[in-house]
Amino acid sequence: MLCRKGIALLVEWLVVLIVTFATFTQSLVGFGFALVAMPLLSVAQVPPTISTPLVALLALSLRPLLVAHSWRFFRWRDIAPLTLSAALAVPVGIFFVQRLDQRLLVRVLGLLIVGYVLYETLLRARLQAEDLPWGKRWAVPLGLLAGLFGGAYNIFGPPAVVYGAGRHWPSRTFRANLQVFATMMSLLTSVAHFIDGNLTPQVISLALVCVPLALLSMALGLRLIRHLNERVYRKLVLGLLLLSGLRLLV
């Protein structure tokens, strides 16, 4: 009995550390909360049925502070079609994560993480350097993908990042648009998880334990954003994501 309690306490603090690191990454480089948290939680043997509603609830409580930090650069018309199409697919993603085999879900998550790292390292700069920006018609398919992966894993970011890069958003607008988009999706996902009965007492208690350190790490990231080398830190995060994604695949 004592051994089980000790293991449970260790897992709980491991979850807290993962969430703290993911929050610091999000506040510093503008992406990475769910991208960092979800694969690391899977490596820590936290099942998607717990990690998905947990990360959704934490994102909903933490992201508004990041939105307030960059709100003046936000442009609603940039993300409106992306948001509406993503909202349609969120319930589908939640349906799958509750009913498909957990091992399959973990491997799909690993594939998604590895694919995103490859995009960031190999394709994003080329996409932003194109002479002509993408048309808004790309918002529908990429929004549907964002909603599907967001409902299943809370990972709305990659399709939105691809869309923003293709539309040539300015850097500050890019960060602000992603923050607002992710916040609205977190709200929608949390409501859907509540309706589906996934916000269990275990999930809520874990979220309450994580919030204090996560807020401190967010404040630290926002304070250091002008002093740390964001490019170097981004590369370190992408390397960690690649290792995590490969670990989930094998």
C-alpha positions as CSV (number, residue, x, y, z in Angstrom):
1,M,0.0,0.0,0.0
2,L,2.8,2.4,0.9
3,C,4.6,1.5,-2.3
4,R,1.6,2.3,-4.4
5,K,1.1,5.7,-2.6
6,G,4.7,6.5,-3.2
7,I,4.5,5.7,-6.9
8,A,1.3,7.8,-7.2
9,L,3.0,10.7,-5.5
10,L,6.0,10.4,-7.7
11,V,3.9,10.4,-10.9
12,E,1.9,13.4,-9.6
13,W,5.1,15.4,-9.1
14,L,6.4,14.3,-12.5
15,V,3.2,15.6,-14.0
16,V,3.7,18.9,-12.2
17,L,7.3,19.2,-13.5
18,I,6.2,18.4,-17.1
19,V,3.4,21.0,-17.0
20,T,5.8,23.6,-15.5
21,F,8.4,23.0,-18.3
22,A,5.7,23.1,-20.9
23,T,4.3,26.4,-19.6
24,F,7.7,28.0,-19.5
25,T,8.3,26.9,-23.2
26,Q,4.9,28.3,-24.2
27,S,5.5,31.7,-22.5
28,L,9.0,32.0,-23.9
29,V,8.7,30.9,-27.6
30,G,5.0,31.2,-28.2
31,F,4.3,27.5,-28.8
32,G,4.7,24.2,-27.0
33,F,2.3,23.8,-24.1
34,A,0.4,20.8,-25.4
35,L,3.2,19.8,-27.8
36,V,5.6,19.5,-24.9
37,A,3.2,18.3,-22.3
38,M,1.3,15.5,-24.2
39,P,4.3,13.4,-25.3
40,L,6.1,13.7,-22.0
41,L,3.0,12.8,-20.1
42,S,2.7,9.7,-22.4
43,V,6.3,8.8,-21.7
44,A,5.5,9.1,-18.0
45,Q,2.7,6.5,-18.5
46,V,-0.2,9.0,-18.1
47,P,-3.0,7.7,-20.3
48,P,-4.6,10.0,-22.9
49,T,-7.9,9.7,-21.2
50,I,-6.4,11.6,-18.3
51,S,-3.7,13.7,-20.0
52,T,-6.0,15.1,-22.7
53,P,-8.7,16.6,-20.4
54,L,-5.9,17.7,-17.9
55,V,-3.9,19.6,-20.5
56,A,-7.2,21.2,-21.8
57,L,-8.2,22.4,-18.4
58,L,-4.7,23.7,-17.6
59,A,-4.5,25.5,-21.0
60,L,-7.8,27.2,-20.3
61,S,-6.6,28.5,-17.0
62,L,-3.1,29.6,-18.1
63,R,-3.5,30.9,-21.7
64,P,-5.6,34.0,-21.0
65,L,-2.5,35.5,-19.3
66,L,-0.5,35.0,-22.4
67,V,-3.3,36.4,-24.5
68,A,-3.3,39.6,-22.4
69,H,0.4,39.9,-22.9
70,S,0.1,40.0,-26.7
71,W,-3.5,41.1,-27.3
72,R,-2.7,44.3,-29.1
73,F,-1.2,42.4,-32.0
74,F,-4.1,40.0,-32.5
75,R,-6.2,40.2,-35.7
76,W,-9.5,38.3,-35.6
77,R,-10.0,38.2,-39.3
78,D,-6.8,36.2,-39.7
79,I,-8.1,33.3,-37.6
80,A,-11.9,33.4,-38.0
81,P,-12.2,30.8,-40.7
82,L,-9.5,28.6,-39.1
83,T,-11.4,28.8,-35.7
84,L,-14.8,28.0,-37.1
85,S,-13.6,24.9,-39.1
86,A,-11.6,23.7,-36.1
87,A,-14.6,24.0,-33.8
88,L,-16.5,21.5,-36.0
89,A,-13.8,18.8,-35.6
90,V,-13.1,19.0,-31.8
91,P,-16.0,16.7,-30.8
92,V,-14.7,14.1,-33.3
93,G,-11.3,14.1,-31.8
94,I,-12.7,13.7,-28.3
95,F,-14.8,10.8,-29.4
96,F,-11.8,9.0,-30.8
97,V,-9.6,9.5,-27.7
98,Q,-12.2,8.0,-25.5
99,R,-12.9,5.0,-27.6
100,L,-9.8,3.9,-29.6
101,D,-7.0,1.7,-28.4
102,Q,-4.6,3.7,-26.1
103,R,-1.5,2.2,-27.8
104,L,-2.7,3.3,-31.2
105,L,-3.4,6.8,-29.9
106,V,0.1,7.0,-28.3
107,R,1.7,6.0,-31.6
108,V,-0.4,8.5,-33.6
109,L,0.7,11.2,-31.1
110,G,4.3,10.2,-31.7
111,L,3.9,10.4,-35.4
112,L,2.3,13.9,-35.1
113,I,5.1,15.1,-32.9
114,V,7.9,13.8,-35.2
115,G,6.0,15.3,-38.2
116,Y,5.8,18.7,-36.6
117,V,9.5,18.7,-35.7
118,L,10.4,17.8,-39.3
119,Y,8.1,20.7,-40.5
120,E,9.8,23.2,-38.2
121,T,13.3,22.2,-39.1
122,L,12.9,21.6,-42.9
123,L,9.8,23.3,-44.3
124,R,8.7,26.3,-42.3
125,A,11.4,28.7,-43.5
126,R,10.8,27.7,-47.1
127,L,7.1,28.2,-46.7
128,Q,7.5,31.7,-45.2
129,A,9.9,32.6,-48.0
130,E,7.4,31.9,-50.8
131,D,6.6,35.0,-52.8
132,L,2.8,34.5,-52.8
133,P,0.9,33.9,-49.6
134,W,-1.6,31.0,-49.3
135,G,-5.2,31.7,-50.0
136,K,-7.8,31.6,-47.2
137,R,-9.2,28.4,-48.6
138,W,-6.5,26.5,-46.7
139,A,-8.2,27.5,-43.4
140,V,-10.9,24.9,-43.8
141,P,-8.8,21.7,-44.2
142,L,-6.1,22.9,-41.7
143,G,-8.8,24.0,-39.3
144,L,-10.4,20.6,-39.4
145,L,-7.0,19.0,-38.7
146,A,-6.4,21.3,-35.8
147,G,-9.8,20.5,-34.3
148,L,-9.3,16.8,-34.8
149,F,-5.9,16.7,-33.2
150,G,-6.9,19.3,-30.6
151,G,-9.9,17.2,-29.4
152,A,-7.8,14.1,-29.2
153,Y,-4.5,15.5,-27.9
154,N,-5.0,19.2,-27.3
155,I,-2.5,19.8,-30.1
156,F,-4.2,22.6,-32.1
157,G,-0.9,24.3,-32.9
158,P,0.8,22.5,-35.9
159,P,-2.0,23.1,-38.5
160,A,-2.4,26.7,-37.2
161,V,1.3,27.3,-37.4
162,V,1.4,26.0,-41.0
163,Y,-1.5,28.2,-41.9
164,G,0.0,31.3,-40.3
165,A,3.4,30.7,-42.0
166,G,1.7,30.3,-45.4
167,R,-0.3,33.5,-44.9
168,H,2.9,35.4,-44.0
169,W,1.6,36.8,-40.7
170,P,4.1,39.3,-39.0
171,S,5.9,37.7,-36.1
172,R,4.1,39.5,-33.3
173,T,0.7,39.0,-35.0
174,F,1.7,35.3,-35.5
175,R,2.3,34.8,-31.8
176,A,-0.8,36.7,-30.7
177,N,-3.1,34.9,-33.3
178,L,-1.9,31.5,-32.1
179,Q,-2.4,32.4,-28.5
180,V,-6.0,33.5,-29.0
181,F,-6.8,30.6,-31.3
182,A,-5.4,28.1,-28.8
183,T,-7.3,29.8,-26.0
184,M,-10.6,29.6,-27.8
185,M,-10.0,26.0,-28.7
186,S,-9.1,25.1,-25.1
187,L,-12.3,26.6,-23.9
188,L,-14.3,24.6,-26.4
189,T,-12.4,21.4,-25.6
190,S,-12.8,21.9,-21.9
191,V,-16.6,22.3,-22.3
192,A,-16.8,19.3,-24.5
193,H,-14.8,17.2,-21.9
194,F,-17.1,18.4,-19.2
195,I,-20.2,17.4,-21.2
196,D,-18.6,14.0,-21.9
197,G,-17.8,13.4,-18.2
198,N,-14.0,13.4,-18.7
199,L,-13.2,16.1,-16.1
200,T,-13.1,13.6,-13.2
201,P,-12.0,14.4,-9.7
202,Q,-8.6,13.0,-10.4
203,V,-8.1,15.3,-13.4
204,I,-9.3,18.4,-11.5
205,S,-7.1,17.6,-8.4
206,L,-4.1,17.2,-10.7
207,A,-4.8,20.5,-12.4
208,L,-5.1,22.3,-9.0
209,V,-1.7,20.9,-8.0
210,C,0.0,22.0,-11.2
211,V,-1.3,25.6,-11.4
212,P,0.9,27.3,-8.8
213,L,4.3,26.2,-10.3
214,A,2.9,26.7,-13.8
215,L,2.1,30.3,-13.1
216,L,5.5,30.9,-11.7
217,S,7.2,29.4,-14.7
218,M,5.0,31.5,-17.0
219,A,6.0,34.7,-15.2
220,L,9.6,33.7,-15.5
221,G,9.3,33.0,-19.2
222,L,7.7,36.3,-19.9
223,R,10.3,38.1,-17.9
224,L,13.2,36.3,-19.6
225,I,11.9,36.6,-23.1
226,R,14.1,39.6,-24.0
227,H,17.2,38.1,-22.4
228,L,17.4,34.5,-23.5
229,N,18.3,33.3,-26.9
230,E,14.9,32.2,-28.2
231,R,16.4,30.5,-31.3
232,V,18.7,28.3,-29.2
233,Y,15.9,27.4,-26.8
234,R,13.6,26.6,-29.7
235,K,16.1,24.2,-31.1
236,L,16.5,22.5,-27.7
237,V,12.7,22.1,-27.4
238,L,12.5,20.7,-30.9
239,G,15.2,18.2,-30.0
240,L,13.3,17.1,-26.9
241,L,10.1,16.8,-28.9
242,L,11.9,14.6,-31.5
243,L,13.2,12.3,-28.8
244,S,9.8,12.1,-27.2
245,G,8.0,11.5,-30.5
246,L,10.4,8.7,-31.4
247,R,10.0,7.2,-28.0
248,L,6.2,7.1,-28.4
249,L,6.5,5.5,-31.9
250,V,8.7,2.6,-30.7
